Amino acid sequence: MNADDHFQIVVFDATARTLYDEFQQVNSQTKADAVAKVRWDIEAAGSTNIDDAMNVAIQQRNGNDAANIIIFISDGEPTAGEKNWENIRNNTLGYNDG
């Protein structure tokens, strides 16, 4: 990430939520904080709601014209919420109004 970039992290298990209340501008402090939060504050809770995670991620907008890029990482198959991959794909397309 570049110094002009901003980021948000969406964590998910049975439900999805953002890690921060607002986008974080990239700098050494915010990068270190994000790494620490991901490394130490997030624990596997047993469920994987990919559909909800994609919905929450797509809704994140920083209020500028920069590209919104989602890097999606999961440790498994969907086990909560919508579990059918075709439906998840179609839902994701529907969530994306941009």
N, C-alpha and C positions, 0 to 999 in steps of 0.2 A: 504494500500500500504506500502511496505517496503522501507527502505532507499536506496536500490540498484535499485529500480524501477524507471521508467520514465513514463510520461503520456502526452497525448494530449487530447484536448476537441474539438469535432466537434459540432458546433451549426448549426441548419437548420431551415428554413422556406420555402420559395419558392425555395431557393438554399441552398447548404451546404458549410460551410467554417470552417477552423480550427480557434480556439481561439488564439493559439500561433503560432509564426513563426517556432518554432522548439519544439521538445519534451522537457519537463521540468523534471529535476531530482527531486524526492520526497524529500522534506525537509520542515521544519515548514513554511518557507517563501513562497515557491511555493504552498503549500497546502492552506495557508491563502489567497494568491492571487487568486487561482482558486475558492475558495468558494466565495470570494467577487465578482469576475467577474460573476459567475453563479447567485449569489443572486441579484446583482445590475445592471449588464451591459447587461443582456440578457432579451429581451422583446418579448412576443408573437406578431408575425406579421400577423397571420391569415392563413398562408399556412403550409402544412406539406408534404415536399418532402422526403419521407422515402427512395426512391430509390437512390436519389442523396446523401443523408446522408450516406447510406451504402457504396456507391461507394467511397466517400471521406474517410470514416473511414478505409476501407480496404486498401486504397492506403498508409496509414500512416505506415512507416517503420522506426525504430530507428537505423538501421544499425548494429544490433547485432543479436545474435541467441536466444534472449529471446522470450518467447511466446508473440504473439500479441493478446490481449484479448479486445474485444469490448463489452462494457456494453451499451446497447441501451435503451434510455428512450424517450418516446413520449407521448404527451397528447392527441393523437387522431389518426384517420384514415388518410391514405394518401389523400391529397386534391390537390397536385401539382405534376407535372411530371407524372411518371407511377403510376397509382392508383390501378391496379389489383394486388392482393396479390400474386397470382401464378407467375405472371411476375416479381414482385419484388424479390421473392425467387429465381427464375431462374437467374435473372440478378445478384443477390448477389453471387450466386454460380459461375457465369462467371467472376465476378470481382475478385474473390479470386483465384489467381494463385498459392497459396502456399499449 
